[in-house]
Amino acid sequence: MAALSLSPRALYEEVAELLRQRIFSHELEPGSWIDELKIAEAYGISRTPLREALKVLAAEGLVTMKVRRGAYVTEVSDSDLVNVYHLLSLLESDAAGVVAATATESQIQDLKALHEELEASARPGHQDREQFFAINERFHMRLLEIANNRWRDQMVADLRKVMKLNRHNSLLKSGRITESLNEHRALMSAIASRDTALAVRRMQEHFKNGLEAAA
């Protein structure tokens, strides 16, 4: 494998992002050992920035450091998954309520535009799970941005990284894309009608169903 050309930003940050994407794509599977020597050679770097990158990923919960055994891609247990979804449900349902109550018409149109993209990606015969997941995440991130609480945003970003370790399970469940799309329609309707309590409830239902699909 040829060495990659890395950008001028902090080397360990660039390496962390490269590894993060390999983990999210399951090129590096949960539970798999991370071969530091092989990766350092592939990227044309020393092991020092690689180890700094692994520390970043360990802090995010994506990598687990084992004494005298090195780094492994984190395996998400059933209880981990329940806890992550529980916290995301609390944080994002609160954000949905804030958006229903305070969003400008322009901001609601932003969410509607993203929802329309989601609809298009889920059309029968044209379904693309990866595209659906990416647009879905953009929708949730935009909703959080509109709710405007950077501390919540930071917590959600970290939790969603852990959730991505398990995302393929939920996406592969038969009919889950259609179910998720219906939940988004209900959520978008509640937000557009400025029904705060209903928006909170719809988002909670979305995460409850998502957890059932991922388990």
Secondary structure, DSSP 8 states (H G I E B T S, - for coil): -------SS-HHHHHHHHHHHHHHTTSS-TT-B--HHHHHHHHT--HHHHHHHHHHHHHTTSEEEETTTEEEE----HHHHHHHHHHHHHHHHHHHHHHHHH--HHHHHHHHHHHHHHHHHTSTT---HHHHHHHHHHHHHHHHHHHT-HHHHHHHHHHHHHHHTTHHHHHHSTTHHHHHHHHHHHHHHHHHTT-HHHHHHHHHHHHHHHHHHH-
